[in-house]
Amino acid sequence: MSLTHLTIADSLKKLESGEITSAELTEAHLTAMEGARSLNAFIVETPELAMDQAKAVDAARGKSERKPLEGIPLAIKDLFCTKGVQTTAGSKILKGFVPTYESTVTANLWRDGAVMLGKVNLDEFAMGSSNMTSAFGPVESPWKRRGDNRPLVPGGSSGGSAAAVAARIAPGATGTDTGGSIRQPAAFCGIVGIKPTYGRCSRWGTVAFASSLDQAGAFARTVEDSAIMLGSMAGYDPQDSTSIDVPVPDYRAATGRSVKGLRIGIPKEYRVDGMPGEIDALWRQGEQWFRDAGAEIVEISLPHTQYALATYYIVAPAECSSNLARYDGVRYGLRVPGKDLTEQYEATRAEGFGAEVKRRILIGTYVLSAGYFDAYYIKAQKVRALIARDFSDAFKQCDLVLTPTAPSAAFALGEKSDDPIAMYLNDVFTVPASLAGLPGISVPAGLDAGGLPLGLQLIGRPFDEETVFAGAAALEKAAAFSAVPQIMAA
Amino acid sequence: MSLDAAAVARIARLARIRVTDDEKTHLASELSQVMDWIDQLQAVDTEGVEPLTSVVGARLKTRPDIVTLNVTRDDVLANATEPMAGFFTVPKVVE
């Protein structure tokens, strides 16, 4: 089997036995990266760094206990600060920004022996569901609709991460999820994407979008691989005040747990008007798979679901307008001169931010401004409390919630960009769990009529990623998803 | 339409983003569309509900008040445009 098609788990085994070296594995992925440049998945490629890291891992082999990700090459979303390597958040305003420090999540990966292939593309400041808002150009999905050669979106905001893993350029990649930015692209690209509980991974050194929602997570091609990655990324960090000081369980072991006797909740409010028949059918198939595995299906109600998107589009822009106030052209990033300081701020931010980012900053500024704060922001925080309460009530009756990940398969580049609300609707099934801070995973479960991947989502209780992984592994086994994208490394 | 061009100009000024007159008209219609859609929240009964400020309900931890940041002045200035003599620079703000 080609090295680029190995799972992380298999590569670890072969590296441990000495059958392959990290240098060989890394080189194969660097060749794949070069060969798939047309996807525009990478903003920066770091081949020299990758080979140095890989050779160092190989040289140290056998001298100490093996590390959980020893010798595994990974793609890093360009939202994680990487010391000495340009970090842009997909924005012109950070073009050329070279951090002098390392994010906690990536530092944890390097501590555990991982190798960095490069920094992958994303929607600007992680704001988008298509990867079309990047200042470095859109990412193309490696998948094509049957009989249709139009380029498709990989989903977003972690579009480069998902495309790289699906196209076998990397066996795993980091992502971040604010309203669905890991789960939706994972579904569009036919791979696994896990967003853990808010507070599980440190946000330190990750470029901020909406601080009460942002959470790092992992992409991989199997549930077990995503569990291995998350195990390394997660953990308490005193540098992030919202990081939670609880032990990280053995996620990999959890993927082997039985789902027998688990209660799987089906929220009736997620059966939305206009949901394509094939997505509804796949969802019902998912229920059946769980029944067959010995789990119990229970209908649950999440009554405030219909208000989740509107709530999100107050809370996220409000926090974004506050976080992005730091881009002032003084301390780092783009500076466009003006005759005085205010003019410099206004010119810098007009030139540096793209249309979607400006739209969200303006909405956020408006909902936080004097006279509107109570009507919009406080109101949204109250509805958010109701949405979180819906979930805690539901988890009295069930152990996991099963839903589709997205209301459609991938769409073509430019197909939905004219209408911001149509684009926001992509996240209708992922946003509620984000607002409640809950762990969620997307597992590839089937294909639509055009041959494109569809995902199913599992949502768990706070800090119960283990049950999420157990359920996801059961789904993965039953679905036996084996389709591969049209554009893929040999 | 809930927002007009003048309102957009006021918001853009607060956000320190320059917008042209053409953009103002366009943004007024776009932002109004989003705000009108968001207005559906007004229909939710939130009487007696406390606004949610932390999803995990954890108390913030305290730490000893000691310097832990391990960066030099040069690190901090490394990405600045036109730093001078160990300082950030901005256009003159005092007459």
Interface residues (C-beta under 8 A of the other chain):
Chain A: G96 F97 V98 P99 T100 Y101 T197 Y198 G199 S212 P238 Q239 S241 T242 I244 D245 H304 Y307 A310 T311 Y313 I314 S321 A325 D328 G329 V330 R331 Y332 G333 L334 R335 P337 G338 K339 D340 L341 T342 E343 Q344 Y345 E346 A347 R349 A350 F353 K358 R359 I361 L362 I363 T365 Y366 S369 A375 Y376 I378 K379 A380 Q381 K382 V383 R384 A385 L386 A388 P420 I421 L435 A436 G437 P462
Chain B: L3 A7 V8 I11 A12 L14 A15 R16 I17 R18 V19 L27 E30 L31 Q33 V34 M35 W37 I38 Q40 L41 Q42 V44 T46 V49 E50 P51 L52 T53 S54 V55 V56 A58 L60 K61 R63 T68 V71 D75 V76 A78 N79 A80 T81 E82 F88 T89 V90 P91 K92 V93
